[in-house]
Amino acid sequence: MTLQDWVDESRERIDEHGLVEGSIEAGKAFWTGAFCRFGEHVWNYGDTIFEHGEWDVLLVLDTCRPDVLEEVAADYDYLPADVPTRTSAASASIEWVDKNLRNDEYAAELAETAYVTGNLFSENIADGTLLMNDEVWQYGWSNDVYTTPPEVLADRAIDVHREHDPERMIVHFMQPHAPYRALIDRYPDWFNPPNPEDDDDPSHPAWQLWENLRHGVISHEEVWEAYRDNLRWVLDDGVDLILENVDADRVAITADHAEAFGEWGLYAHPPYAPAPVLKNVPWVVTSAEDTGSYEPTVEAETPDVEEDELNERLRALGYK
């Protein structure tokens, strides 16, 4: 964001929220922008996924914080009460993809890695970089939940692992990333289609969520509960299924980055933000055994998602 962008957006905030509240919002935006620039150019730290230890299968839970994983750990045999952590090289997915999957330093490792992903930033990865780039978000997206469901990712990951037996496999789930499924019926107005005539229409669910949390329309407790519910969704319908249907000695459960709920004056996960709350992610190592209990049914497709539709999906996830 340029200074002129910030000035223009500040005027809009003051028009919408009044002088006092609009100025406060403008100040928060200025802080976030300055902090992220500092993180990009001065204090840029963290490890890539290839620096933190050996793994055969890497399960990436988008935006997963260690503390929320600890809250549900008692219900999952593979999760310890005290979740081990690592420091991610990124605070947002686009940064994570760039540093981990577009990094020439790891060309040999990437060439042996299958990437099964629900994250739309996989479009930035050059052809031929990976052994396989299965962009499930292109054909597995659900307009009912405004994201790619974890069971679709797990289905494709099981098929890829059985059919291709890659040296390494990364499964990049979108959950617990917003939109939160628990809020769809509770706040249906947040999930209305955007106004195609208004590029600044904040009507997509992820935009609505953080805006309303900042303004006290929804409580921190309610948002956190919905965030935790999304985590259970990906563990129940994604991680559990994979751990019972692939053979792997070392399965690492981690995140590309975490999520901020007001800490450091931040919300969601702006890129290059050097806040520990965003860079501290889980690193749980377990194993998997293919019991043959599940037979994949999702067919891989290669649809050509139009740019407008891609932008629409990015907006649904809060990126546009």
C-alpha positions in Angstrom: 0.0 0.0 0.0 1.4 3.4 -1.0 1.0 6.5 1.1 -1.6 7.8 -1.4 -3.6 4.5 -1.0 -3.6 5.0 2.7 -4.8 8.6 2.4 -7.6 7.6 0.1 -8.7 4.7 2.3 -8.5 6.9 5.4 -10.9 9.4 3.8 -13.3 6.5 3.1 -13.0 5.2 6.7 -13.8 8.7 8.1 -16.8 9.0 5.7 -18.1 5.6 6.8 -17.3 5.7 10.6 -17.0 9.3 11.4 -14.0 11.4 12.3 -13.0 9.8 15.6 -13.6 6.1 14.8 -12.5 6.5 11.2 -9.2 8.2 12.3 -8.6 5.3 14.7 -9.1 2.8 11.9 -6.8 4.8 9.7 -4.1 4.8 12.4 -4.4 1.0 12.8 -4.0 0.6 9.0 -0.9 2.9 9.0 0.6 0.9 11.8 -0.1 -2.4 10.0 1.5 -1.2 6.8 4.5 0.3 8.5 5.0 -2.8 10.6 4.8 -5.1 7.6 7.3 -3.0 5.6 9.7 -3.3 8.6 9.2 -7.0 8.5 9.8 -7.3 4.8 13.0 -5.1 4.7 14.5 -5.2 8.2 13.3 -8.0 10.5 12.6 -10.9 8.2 13.1 -14.1 10.1 11.9 -17.8 10.4 12.6 -21.2 8.9 11.4 -22.8 5.7 9.7 -26.2 5.7 13.0 -27.9 4.6 15.0 -26.4 7.4 13.1 -27.7 10.4 13.6 -31.4 10.2 12.8 -34.5 8.0 9.3 -35.3 7.0 7.6 -37.6 4.4 4.2 -36.0 4.5 3.6 -32.4 5.5 0.0 -31.4 6.6 -0.3 -27.6 6.4 -3.3 -26.2 8.4 -3.7 -22.7 7.1 -3.6 -20.1 9.9 -3.4 -22.7 12.7 -2.1 -21.3 16.0 -0.4 -23.7 18.5 -2.7 -22.5 21.4 -5.9 -23.4 19.5 -4.4 -26.8 18.6 -3.7 -27.4 22.3 -7.3 -26.6 23.2 -8.5 -29.6 21.2 -5.5 -31.9 21.7 -7.2 -34.2 24.2 -9.6 -35.3 21.5 -7.0 -36.5 19.1 -4.5 -39.3 19.9 -1.7 -37.8 17.7 -1.8 -34.3 19.3 0.3 -33.8 22.5 -1.0 -31.6 25.3 1.9 -29.3 24.8 2.2 -28.7 21.1 5.7 -28.3 19.8 6.3 -25.2 17.7 8.6 -23.8 15.0 9.0 -20.3 13.6 7.6 -19.9 10.1 9.3 -17.9 7.4 6.0 -16.2 6.6 3.0 -14.5 8.1 0.7 -15.0 5.1 0.2 -17.7 2.4 1.5 -15.7 -0.5 4.7 -15.1 1.3 4.9 -18.8 2.5 4.5 -20.1 -1.1 7.2 -17.7 -2.3 9.7 -18.6 0.4 9.1 -22.4 0.4 7.8 -23.5 -3.0 9.4 -20.9 -5.3 12.9 -21.1 -3.7 15.7 -22.3 -6.0 17.7 -23.3 -3.0 15.4 -26.3 -2.6 15.0 -27.2 -6.3 16.0 -30.8 -5.8 13.7 -31.3 -2.9 10.8 -29.6 -4.7 11.3 -31.8 -7.8 10.5 -34.8 -5.6 7.5 -33.2 -3.8 3.8 -33.6 -4.7 1.7 -30.6 -3.6 -2.0 -31.1 -3.0 -3.5 -27.8 -2.3 -6.6 -25.8 -1.5 -4.6 -22.6 -1.4 -5.1 -20.4 -4.4 -1.6 -18.9 -4.3 -0.3 -22.2 -5.8 -1.0 -20.4 -9.1 2.3 -18.5 -8.5 4.4 -21.7 -8.7 6.1 -22.2 -12.0 5.3 -25.3 -14.0 7.9 -28.0 -13.5 9.0 -26.8 -10.1 7.2 -29.6 -8.3 6.8 -33.3 -9.0 3.1 -32.6 -9.0 1.0 -29.5 -8.3 -2.6 -30.7 -7.7 -4.6 -27.5 -7.4 -7.7 -28.9 -5.8 -9.1 -25.4 -5.3 -9.7 -25.2 -9.0 -12.2 -28.1 -9.1 -13.0 -28.8 -5.4 -14.2 -25.3 -4.3 -17.6 -25.2 -2.6 -19.8 -22.2 -3.0 -21.8 -23.4 0.0 -18.9 -22.8 2.4 -16.9 -20.3 0.4 -13.7 -22.5 0.5 -12.4 -25.9 -0.4 -13.6 -28.4 2.1 -10.9 -30.5 3.9 -12.5 -33.9 2.9 -11.9 -33.0 -0.8 -8.2 -32.3 -0.1 -7.8 -35.5 1.9 -9.5 -37.5 -0.8 -7.1 -36.2 -3.5 -4.0 -36.6 -1.2 -4.8 -40.2 -0.5 -5.2 -40.9 -4.2 -1.9 -39.1 -5.1 0.1 -40.9 -2.4 -1.2 -44.3 -3.4 -0.9 -43.8 -7.2 2.4 -41.9 -7.3 4.2 -42.7 -4.1 6.1 -39.4 -4.0 9.3 -38.9 -2.1 7.5 -36.1 -0.2 3.9 -34.8 -0.2 2.5 -31.5 1.1 -1.2 -31.3 1.7 -2.2 -27.6 2.1 -5.6 -27.5 3.8 -7.5 -24.1 3.9 -8.9 -24.7 7.4 -9.0 -23.3 10.1 -8.7 -20.2 7.8 -11.8 -18.1 7.6 -14.6 -18.2 6.4 -15.8 -20.1 9.4 -18.6 -22.6 8.7 -20.2 -22.0 12.1 -21.0 -18.4 11.2 -22.7 -19.0 7.8 -26.2 -19.7 9.2 -25.7 -17.4 12.2 -24.8 -14.3 10.1 -26.3 -14.9 6.6 -26.0 -11.2 5.6 -22.2 -11.5 5.8 -22.3 -14.2 3.1 -24.3 -12.3 0.5 -22.7 -12.1 -2.9 -20.7 -8.9 -3.4 -21.8 -5.9 -5.4 -20.0 -6.5 -8.8 -20.2 -2.7 -9.4 -18.3 -1.9 -6.2 -14.7 -3.0 -6.0 -14.6 -1.9 -2.3 -17.7 -3.7 -1.2 -16.7 -5.6 2.0 -19.5 -8.1 1.7 -17.4 -11.3 1.6 -17.3 -13.3 4.8 -13.7 -12.9 5.7 -13.8 -9.1 5.3 -17.0 -8.9 7.3 -15.6 -11.0 10.1 -12.5 -8.9 10.9 -14.3 -5.6 10.3 -17.0 -6.6 12.7 -14.6 -8.0 15.3 -12.7 -4.7 15.3 -15.9 -2.8 15.8 -17.3 -5.0 18.5 -20.2 -6.3 16.4 -19.1 -9.8 17.2 -17.2 -10.8 20.3 -13.7 -12.2 20.4 -15.1 -15.3 22.2 -17.6 -16.0 19.4 -15.0 -15.6 16.7 -12.5 -17.8 18.6 -15.2 -20.5 19.0 -15.8 -20.5 15.3 -12.1 -20.6 14.5 -11.7 -23.6 16.8 -14.7 -25.3 15.1 -13.0 -24.8 11.7 -9.9 -26.5 13.2 -12.0 -29.5 14.3 -13.4 -29.6 10.8 -10.0 -30.1 9.2 -8.8 -32.5 11.8 -11.9 -34.7 11.7 -12.5 -34.7 7.9 -9.0 -34.1 6.7 -6.1 -35.1 8.9 -7.7 -38.1 10.5 -8.6 -39.5 7.1 -5.0 -39.1 5.8 -3.4 -40.6 8.8 -5.5 -43.8 8.3 -5.0 -44.0 4.6 -1.4 -43.3 3.6 1.9 -45.0 4.7 4.4 -42.5 6.1 6.9 -42.8 8.9 7.1 -39.1 9.5 4.0 -36.9 9.1 4.5 -33.3 10.3 1.4 -31.3 11.1 2.1 -27.6 10.9 0.8 -24.3 9.5 2.0 -21.8 6.9 1.4 -19.0 9.4 -0.9 -18.3 12.4 -3.8 -15.9 12.9 -4.0 -12.6 14.9 -7.1 -11.6 16.8 -6.0 -8.1 17.8 -2.5 -8.9 19.2 0.1 -6.4 18.2 -2.8 -4.3 16.8 -3.1 -6.9 14.0 -6.1 -8.9 12.7 -6.0 -11.9 10.3 -2.5 -12.3 8.8 -0.9 -9.5 6.7 2.2 -10.6 4.8 5.7 -9.9 6.2 4.4 -9.0 9.6 7.2 -10.0 12.0 4.8 -10.6 15.0 5.5 -13.8 16.9 1.8 -14.4 17.2 1.8 -14.9 13.4 5.1 -16.6 12.9 4.9 -19.2 15.7 3.2 -22.3 14.3 2.7 -25.9 15.4 5.2 -28.7 14.5 3.7 -32.0 15.5 5.4 -35.2 14.2 3.5 -38.4 14.0 3.1 -41.4 11.6 0.5 -42.7 9.2 -0.6 -46.2 8.2 -2.7 -47.1 5.2 -5.5 -49.2 6.6 -7.4 -49.1 3.2 -10.5 -47.9 5.0 -11.2 -45.2 2.5 -11.4 -45.3 -1.3 -11.0 -41.9 -3.1 -13.8 -40.7 -5.3 -12.8 -37.2 -6.3 -11.6 -37.0 -9.9 -8.8 -34.5 -10.6 -9.7 -31.9 -13.2 -7.9 -29.2 -15.0 -10.6 -26.5 -15.4 -9.5 -23.0 -16.6 -10.7 -20.8 -13.7 -11.3 -17.3 -15.2 -9.5 -14.4 -13.6 -12.8 -12.9 -12.4 -13.7 -16.2 -10.6 -10.2 -16.4 -9.2 -10.5 -12.9 -7.8 -13.9 -13.8 -6.4 -12.5 -16.7 -4.5 -9.6 -14.7 -3.2 -12.1 -12.1 -2.0 -14.1 -14.8 -0.3 -10.9 -15.7 1.7 -10.3 -12.1 2.5 -7.4 -11.4 0.1 -8.9 -8.9 -2.3 
